[in-house]
Amino acid sequence: MININAQKAAQRAINLLIANGDELGLQVAAYLNGELVVDACAGHQFTSAQVRPLVTPDTLFVTFSVSKGITATLLHILAERGQINYDTPVAYYWPEFAANGKAAITIRQALAHQAGLPHLPADLTGAQLLDWGFMTRWLAAEAPLWQPGSATGYHALTFGWLIGEVIQRVDGRPLAEMLQAEVCRPLGINRLFFGVPDALLSEISGIESPPPPQNDANLPQPNPIAMRTVPMSFGQVVGTPTALKSCLPASGAVANARSLAKLYATLMGDGVEGVRLLSPERFNIATQIVTDDIDLVLGSKVRKALGYFGGWRGAAGSGYETTFGHPGAGGFTASADPSVNFSFALCKSRMVNVTDQTKSAVRIVEKAVRDALQIGE
């Protein structure tokens, strides 16, 4: 049941962000104790047309790395059934993966970005990037950049094929089909996809790219590993109809905020309407922090659980230490706070590079909602 105070607080916050010119269009949803309490939106979708459609609660967005939390959840569902063990080598489920020094890499290490495989070839084409068979064969043949388990480095795109191929090998269904059967239909979610049906392509907002970074000597320079994680071809294909209909489980899930918030709400407490995707025991295992070492790709400490970030900072981080979930490039987020049984998601039509946390849409809107619900820090 929508909470009037929280809904008004969220609406005021997103209206102001758009009126100030900080954002183009925003969509936000929140669940508290298994009930939808906020479902707000404002502003416009991004298109090249002169007249841009309004963002509605049903508008779909490419959610970038928010996708990783969805993919991790699918793996935890299989672990719950005893079909996957976190400390078993990936190669047990995917024998070809053992090549080139990878035989001992475990599922736990893969989920915590410790496998040493964050990189992709710079000359990777868009067609290759969207070819599941090509990408999994490449990954199976590749050698790690560091001794697996000895360090952590954000697997920006490779996380999807690494975890997704294990899921498909164990479950037997394509990832997109499993998502619908195991998550969307049981939860009554109809706005969450790995691979969008043709009929819904027109309902997906474009994403306005952020301006190029200023030449500021104080800004950290990308490290050599980070520069190898996302090839130029990704930016060329993202948002195209072919990419939208493809399965990119690290970066290409298409959803609205309400669906993301509901997904996370079903992982805590009594779930939503009696449906809970994971048992309390599995939930505790999945969200336990594995590493908070300095990330070799991101260049800072990141608290990582099994496929989720924990209490992360940055433009899409809530800043609440008790949260878990996953941010997405440009300010997308989906997270949950089991300490107060609260989940929150924000989608947007403009990517932003925010360094000043007082201007982060996630921080501003989530704080406004929490304050209205009286569940602040």
C-alpha positions as a printed Julia matrix, in Angstrom:
377×3 Matrix{Float64}:
  0.0     0.0     0.0
  1.48    3.33   -1.08
  2.6     5.43    1.88
  1.35    8.96    1.2
  4.13   10.71    3.11
  6.9     8.69    1.5
  5.35    9.02   -1.95
  5.16   12.8    -1.59
  8.73   12.97   -0.3
 10.03   10.93   -3.22
  8.04   13.0    -5.71
  9.36   16.28   -4.31
 12.93   15.0    -4.43
 12.83   13.76   -8.03
 10.9    16.82   -9.22
 13.61   19.07   -7.77
 16.45   17.07   -9.33
 14.81   17.44  -12.74
 13.88   21.1   -12.26
 17.51   21.86  -11.37
 18.68   20.24  -14.59
 20.61   17.53  -12.74
 18.44   14.76  -14.17
 16.27   14.25  -17.26
 13.86   11.55  -16.07
 13.64    9.47  -12.91
 11.68    6.48  -11.7
 11.8     5.27   -8.1
 10.14    2.51   -6.09
 10.45    1.22   -2.55
  9.07   -1.66   -0.49
  8.78   -1.75    3.29
  7.87   -4.96    5.13
  6.83   -6.59    1.87
  4.53   -3.77    0.7
  5.01   -1.27   -2.11
  5.21    2.11   -0.37
  6.65    4.32   -3.14
  6.12    4.21   -6.91
  7.01    7.63   -8.29
  8.35    9.1   -11.51
  9.04   12.44  -13.18
 10.63   13.92  -16.26
 11.21   12.55  -19.73
 12.7     9.6   -21.49
 15.76   10.17  -23.65
 15.23    9.97  -27.39
 16.61   11.78  -30.41
 13.11   13.07  -31.19
 12.18   16.69  -30.52
  9.26   15.63  -28.31
 10.32   13.14  -25.66
  7.85   10.8   -23.95
  7.22   11.17  -20.24
  8.68    8.64  -17.84
  5.86    6.56  -16.32
  6.02    3.88  -13.61
  5.96    1.27  -16.4
  8.76    2.76  -18.54
 11.54    0.23  -19.06
 15.27    0.98  -18.77
 18.54   -0.79  -19.5
 19.81   -1.09  -15.93
 23.52   -1.74  -16.61
 25.28   -3.46  -13.68
 22.14   -3.65  -11.57
 21.87   -6.79  -13.73
 24.59   -8.53  -11.71
 22.43   -8.71   -8.59
 19.66  -10.35  -10.63
 22.05  -12.92  -12.09
 23.53  -13.67   -8.66
 20.02  -14.23   -7.29
 19.36  -16.87   -9.95
 22.52  -18.7    -8.92
 21.5   -18.57   -5.25
 18.16  -20.14   -6.16
 20.06  -23.12   -7.59
 22.34  -23.23   -4.54
 19.24  -23.31   -2.35
 18.16  -26.46   -4.18
 21.54  -28.1    -3.67
 22.43  -27.92   -7.38
 25.4   -25.57   -6.89
 28.01  -25.39   -4.14
 29.88  -22.12   -3.67
 33.21  -23.8    -2.93
 33.1   -26.15   -5.92
 35.27  -25.17   -8.9
 33.5   -23.51  -11.81
 35.07  -26.19  -14.04
 33.08  -28.91  -12.27
 29.95  -27.47  -13.91
 31.71  -26.12  -17.02
 34.64  -28.46  -17.85
 36.09  -26.35  -20.69
 36.67  -23.53  -18.22
 39.56  -25.42  -16.58
 41.94  -24.36  -19.4
 44.84  -21.98  -18.84
 45.2   -22.23  -15.08
 41.53  -21.86  -14.12
 40.74  -25.37  -12.85
 40.66  -24.33   -9.19
 38.57  -21.13   -9.48
 35.5   -21.58   -7.28
 31.97  -20.29   -7.61
 32.57  -18.2    -4.48
 35.62  -16.53   -6.06
 33.71  -15.86   -9.29
 30.83  -14.23   -7.4
 33.26  -12.03   -5.42
 35.12  -10.86   -8.55
 38.24  -12.78   -7.49
 38.6   -14.99  -10.58
 41.15  -12.74  -12.31
 39.08  -12.46  -15.49
 37.79   -8.88  -15.68
 39.34   -8.2   -19.08
 38.2    -8.42  -22.69
 40.06   -7.92  -25.98
 40.07   -4.29  -27.11
 39.16   -5.33  -30.67
 36.06   -7.28  -29.64
 33.29   -6.53  -32.11
 29.68   -5.78  -31.25
 28.55   -8.98  -32.97
 30.99  -11.02  -30.89
 29.92   -9.28  -27.69
 26.31  -10.29  -28.31
 27.2   -13.88  -29.25
 26.86  -15.98  -26.07
 28.69  -18.97  -27.53
 31.62  -16.87  -28.72
 31.99  -15.06  -25.39
 31.82  -18.19  -23.23
 34.35  -19.98  -25.46
 36.69  -16.98  -25.23
 36.34  -16.82  -21.47
 36.9   -20.58  -21.08
 40.16  -20.34  -23.04
 41.51  -17.17  -21.38
 44.15  -17.03  -18.63
 43.57  -15.05  -15.4
 45.37  -11.72  -14.89
 46.21  -12.62  -11.27
 46.28  -15.7    -9.08
 42.58  -16.46   -8.55
 41.48  -15.77   -5.0
 44.5   -13.59   -4.2
 42.84  -10.3    -5.17
 39.54   -8.82   -6.32
 38.85   -6.75   -9.43
 35.45   -5.77  -10.82
 34.37   -8.1   -13.65
 32.28   -5.42  -15.36
 31.07   -7.54  -18.29
 32.7   -10.95  -17.86
 30.75  -11.57  -14.62
 27.67  -12.18  -16.75
 29.1   -14.94  -18.93
 31.04  -16.49  -16.07
 28.09  -16.8   -13.68
 25.46  -17.07  -16.43
 27.1   -20.02  -18.16
 27.34  -21.93  -14.87
 23.64  -21.29  -14.25
 22.7   -22.48  -17.74
 24.89  -25.6   -17.5
 23.3   -26.57  -14.19
 19.69  -25.56  -14.87
 19.53  -26.52  -18.54
 17.39  -23.54  -19.55
 18.51  -20.28  -21.17
 19.07  -17.62  -18.52
 16.28  -15.43  -19.91
 13.81  -18.3   -19.63
 14.9   -19.19  -16.11
 14.48  -15.57  -14.97
 10.87  -15.56  -16.13
 10.04  -18.99  -14.71
 11.79  -18.75  -11.34
 11.48  -15.05  -10.51
  9.08  -13.06  -12.64
  6.07  -15.36  -12.79
  6.14  -16.42   -9.11
  6.46  -12.77   -8.06
  3.95  -11.38  -10.54
  6.66   -9.26  -12.21
  6.11   -8.43  -15.88
  8.71   -5.67  -16.35
 12.03   -7.5   -15.9
 13.95   -9.2   -18.71
 17.19  -10.64  -20.0
 16.26  -10.15  -23.64
 13.2    -8.01  -24.29
 10.26   -9.29  -26.39
  9.78   -7.41  -29.66
  6.41   -6.08  -28.49
  8.05   -4.13  -25.64
 10.99   -2.57  -27.49
  9.09    0.69  -27.96
  8.56    0.99  -24.19
 12.27    1.2   -23.36
 13.75    4.62  -22.67
 17.0     5.6   -24.27
 19.85    6.72  -22.0
 21.55   10.07  -22.38
 25.32    9.62  -22.03
 27.22   11.7   -19.49
 29.4    14.56  -20.73
 33.07   13.69  -21.29
 35.16   14.12  -18.15
 36.98   17.4   -17.67
 40.77   17.47  -17.99
 41.31   17.7   -14.26
 44.71   16.69  -12.94
 43.07   15.82   -9.62
 40.84   13.14  -11.15
 42.2     9.58  -10.84
 43.46    8.16  -14.12
 42.06    4.8   -15.29
 44.41    1.97  -14.44
 45.58   -0.47  -17.14
 43.3    -3.28  -15.97
 40.22   -1.02  -15.87
 40.86    0.08  -19.44
 40.59   -3.58  -20.55
 37.24   -4.34  -18.92
 34.76   -2.64  -21.28
 35.63   -2.59  -25.0
 34.57    0.23  -27.31
 32.06   -2.09  -28.96
 29.91   -2.18  -25.8
 29.12    1.51  -26.09
 28.34    1.04  -29.77
 25.76   -1.72  -29.26
 24.16   -0.92  -25.89
 20.56    0.16  -26.38
 20.31   -1.14  -29.94
 17.38   -3.48  -30.7
 19.77   -6.41  -31.19
 21.39   -5.82  -27.81
 18.04   -5.29  -26.07
 16.86   -8.67  -27.35
 20.11  -10.37  -26.32
 21.06  -11.79  -22.93
 23.73   -9.66  -21.22
 23.5   -10.76  -17.59
 26.18   -8.41  -16.28
 24.96   -5.23  -17.89
 21.84   -5.63  -20.01
 18.84   -6.46  -17.82
 15.82   -4.34  -18.77
 13.41   -3.42  -15.97
 11.48   -0.74  -14.18
 12.16    0.4   -10.62
  9.06   -1.27   -9.2
 10.17   -4.71  -10.44
 13.68   -4.29   -9.06
 12.47   -3.15   -5.65
 10.03   -6.06   -5.5
 12.74   -8.58   -6.37
 14.9    -7.4    -3.48
 11.91   -7.25   -1.14
 11.34  -10.99   -1.66
 14.81  -11.81   -0.31
 14.07  -10.53    3.22
 11.62  -10.99    6.07
  8.42  -12.71    4.99
  8.96  -11.74    1.35
  6.08  -10.28   -0.66
  2.59  -11.74   -0.33
  4.08  -14.85    1.24
  6.6   -15.44   -1.54
 10.27  -15.47   -0.6
 12.91  -16.49   -3.15
 15.6   -17.57   -0.68
 15.44  -19.08    2.79
 16.75  -16.95    5.67
 19.79  -19.24    5.9
 20.58  -18.9     2.19
 20.03  -15.16    2.35
 22.54  -14.83    5.18
 25.14  -16.8     3.23
 24.56  -14.87    0.01
 24.88  -11.45    1.64
 27.85  -12.17    3.9
 30.85  -10.0     2.95
 33.6   -12.06    1.28
 36.11   -9.27    0.67
 36.55   -5.57    1.29
 40.0    -5.36   -0.31
 40.99   -2.61   -2.71
 39.44   -3.46   -6.07
 42.13   -3.69   -8.76
 39.75   -2.29  -11.38
 37.81    0.33   -9.41
 40.84    1.46   -7.42
 39.11    1.64   -4.05
 37.83   -0.66   -1.32
 34.54   -2.31   -2.21
 32.64   -4.58    0.15
 31.57   -7.6    -1.88
 29.26  -10.43   -0.92
 28.33  -13.33   -3.21
 27.37  -11.36   -6.3
 26.14   -8.31   -4.39
 27.87   -5.19   -3.09
 27.44   -4.39    0.58
 26.87   -0.84    1.84
 28.66    0.64   -1.16
 29.49    4.29   -1.74
 29.49    6.25   -4.99
 26.8     7.85   -7.14
 24.49    4.83   -6.96
 25.33    3.79   -3.4
 22.81    4.41   -0.66
 25.53    4.98    1.91
 23.72    2.82    4.48
 26.13    0.2     5.8
 23.41   -2.41    6.32
 22.34   -2.48    2.64
 23.21   -4.99   -0.07
 22.46   -4.96   -3.79
 24.1    -3.61   -6.9
 24.62   -0.22   -8.57
 24.54    0.42  -12.29
 26.54    2.81  -14.43
 25.44    6.42  -14.38
 23.45    6.28  -11.15
 21.09    3.28  -11.39
 20.58    1.24   -8.24
 18.67   -1.64   -6.67
 19.27   -2.5    -3.04
 17.76   -3.77    0.17
 18.31   -3.15    3.86
 17.37   -6.21    5.9
 17.82   -4.31    9.17
 14.57   -2.45    8.42
 13.1    -4.77    5.74
 13.31   -2.0     3.14
 14.17   -2.21   -0.57
 14.79    0.64   -2.98
 15.37    1.02   -6.72
 16.01    3.98   -8.98
 16.12    4.09  -12.78
 16.89    7.09  -14.96
 17.15    8.41  -18.5
 20.41   10.34  -18.04
 23.72    8.85  -16.98
 25.67   11.13  -14.66
 29.21   11.19  -13.32
 28.68   12.31   -9.73
 31.63   12.89   -7.42
 29.8    15.18   -4.98
 27.54   12.84   -2.98
 25.21   15.72   -2.11
 24.15   15.64   -5.77
 23.61   11.89   -6.04
 20.02   11.13   -7.0
 20.15    7.84   -5.13
 21.39    9.43   -1.91
 18.92   12.33   -2.1
 15.82   10.31   -2.95
 16.48    7.33   -0.69
 17.14    9.62    2.27
 13.91   11.51    1.58
 11.95    8.24    1.49
 13.6     6.81    4.59
 13.03   10.02    6.53
  9.37   10.02    5.59
  9.05    6.37    6.66
 11.07    7.1     9.82
 13.6     4.37    9.07
 16.69    6.53    8.69
 20.09    5.71   10.11
